[in-house]
């Protein structure tokens, strides 16, 4: 601030200079008056002005220095004793740059600004296609919300999705395993999501096929895909599967919560897989029994997806997947979407951090390759819910990507991670469905026919 005062003093002195009399030292000769035409002889010296009428310079006044007599110019003799003055104001000014220099570096753990700038530039062309968000569950329980303009009680809204570079979002429809009426509960969530998409036409756009994702991105909208639906919410009925598809649902999770998925695929379970392939619905293996994963990798005719799994080798969590089960994913052409949920990435019993998520991403890349991994924020929770440090809400994807940049990831790998891999799977599932439908009609099989008790 002292520098600012000094600059203001200089400016004030410059502006006020023409109005001031010129300061003259005591004992110096008076200035000679200019010659006036028509007069001869030297001009008389002007009378000395009383000291009281000589104004003090403004700069000195602003610094609140006590008034002193003008110092003699060219006077002889000993100098008068110094007048006590306040400490110069420039001393704090010299300390300010040092304080700024200490505050300038980013806090420990913060991403490098250059890495963030690189990531944000990449996300403009290759946004995040996220595999799992539970906002629908919160919308059922929340009487009022403003997802379009910003909702402080949630970790997900359209402004933060945009800030995080999200271009496509799967909105989960999974209900609890002990839900007394899972079909009705799922339909309620579908209704809330359709209402949300209709209410936010400038932010969201319903996506039913791969082409809709690119169309939404090109129009500045976030492509919204409904799913997955939990296996026990199908009501053990292929007709229910087709009804969900007609409502816009595009993914089903083979969770170990139905009789035909609990210990591997039964005959009815295998028929469900064939019907999902025919309809062009993604099959989600997160939370599936290990034997169900193995059998589905054999039975499926389209790529599969783990919508919210991290590496079981690093964190032992029921939703995480082992390296052994993942080994068959590259041949299938599927993708594992790495969860950002703290319980799935924490290690050594400490709080989960963004670096832990990056460890899981890199581990899975080493197992299945960069073409078979993606991201799953697992957002859609209320404010205050446990979150990974550095990834507290849907705006934080660039922080994770900047961490990967710091680890040497190339732009092509990041583009595949954020957008390319999941979109490719959706496109391949669509293609497989179009190839299957001319030669296979809707299945009329029932669980009673295929799995008699």
Buried (B, 14 or more C-beta within 10 A) or exposed (E): EBBEBBEEBEEBBEEEEEEEEEEBEEEEEEEEEEEEEEEEEEEEEEEEEEEEEEEBBBBBEBBEBEEEEEEBEEEEEEEEEEEEEEEEBEEEBEEEEEEEEEEEEEEEEEBBEEBBEBBBEBBEEBBBBBBBBBBBBBBBEBEEBEBBEEBEEBBBBBBBBBBBBBBBBBBBBBBEBEBEEBBEBBBBBBBBBBEBBEEBEEBBBBBBBBEBBBBBBEEEBBBBBBBBBBBBBBBBBBBBBBBBBEBBBBBBBBBBBBBBBBEBBBBBBBBBBBBBBBBBBBBBBBBBBBBBBBBBBEBBBBBBBBBBBBBBBBBEBEBBBBBEBBEBBBEBBBBBBBBBBBBBBBEEEEEBBBBBBBBBBBBBBEBBEBBBBBBBBBBBBEEEBEBBBBBBBBBBBBBBBBBBBEEEBEBEBBBBBBBBBBBBBBBBBBEBBEBBEEEEEEBEBBBEEBBEE
